[in-house]
């Protein structure tokens, strides 16, 4: 993953990243924040549900094989 986009239409968009792999979660977070997005993380569905109940997100990136 390299290069920054010049499109600012997504700046400030709220993204929830849900993955049980901490390293992957943090890598994705760093990448998205580097492109001007607001990112929250959850390591499991309990954390994801909590965040979804307390905030609206523009996009949720979900690990389909969440263990």
C-alpha positions as CSV (number, residue, x, y, z in Angstrom):
1,X,0.0,0.0,0.0
2,X,1.7,3.1,-1.1
3,X,1.1,6.6,-2.3
4,X,-1.4,9.2,-1.1
5,X,-4.5,10.1,-3.1
6,X,-5.2,13.7,-4.0
7,X,-8.9,13.1,-3.8
8,X,-10.1,14.8,-0.6
9,X,-13.8,13.7,-0.9
10,X,-13.3,11.0,1.8
11,X,-11.4,13.2,4.3
12,X,-13.0,12.9,7.7
13,X,-15.0,9.8,6.8
14,X,-15.5,7.5,9.8
15,X,-14.3,3.9,9.3
16,X,-14.6,1.0,11.8
17,X,-12.0,-1.7,11.3
18,X,-13.0,-5.1,12.9
19,X,-10.3,-7.8,12.9
20,X,-8.9,-10.1,15.6
21,X,-5.4,-9.8,14.2
22,X,-4.0,-6.8,16.0
23,X,-1.1,-6.2,13.6
24,X,-3.4,-6.2,10.6
25,X,-5.9,-3.9,12.4
26,X,-3.1,-1.4,13.2
27,X,-1.6,-1.5,9.7
28,X,-5.0,-0.8,8.1
29,X,-5.6,1.9,10.7
30,X,-2.3,3.7,9.9
31,X,-2.9,3.5,6.2
32,X,-6.4,4.9,6.4
33,X,-5.5,7.7,8.8
34,X,-2.6,8.6,6.5
35,X,-5.3,9.3,3.9
36,X,-7.3,11.6,6.1
37,X,-9.9,9.1,7.4
38,X,-11.1,8.9,11.0
39,X,-10.6,5.3,12.2
40,X,-11.8,3.3,15.1
41,X,-10.7,-0.3,15.9
42,X,-12.4,-3.3,17.3
43,X,-10.8,-6.7,17.9
44,X,-14.1,-8.7,18.2
45,X,-17.8,-8.4,17.6
46,X,-18.5,-7.3,21.2
47,X,-16.3,-4.3,20.6
48,X,-17.7,-3.7,17.2
49,X,-21.3,-3.7,18.5
50,X,-20.4,-1.3,21.2
51,X,-18.9,1.2,18.8
52,X,-21.8,0.8,16.4
53,X,-24.3,1.6,19.1
54,X,-22.4,4.8,20.0
55,X,-21.4,6.2,16.7
56,X,-22.3,6.3,13.0
57,X,-19.7,5.0,10.6
58,X,-19.4,5.6,6.9
59,X,-17.8,2.2,6.3
60,X,-17.2,-1.0,8.3
61,X,-14.3,-3.2,7.3
62,X,-15.0,-6.6,8.8
63,X,-12.9,-9.7,8.9
64,X,-15.2,-12.4,7.6
65,X,-13.3,-15.1,9.4
66,X,-13.3,-13.3,12.7
67,X,-12.5,-15.9,15.3
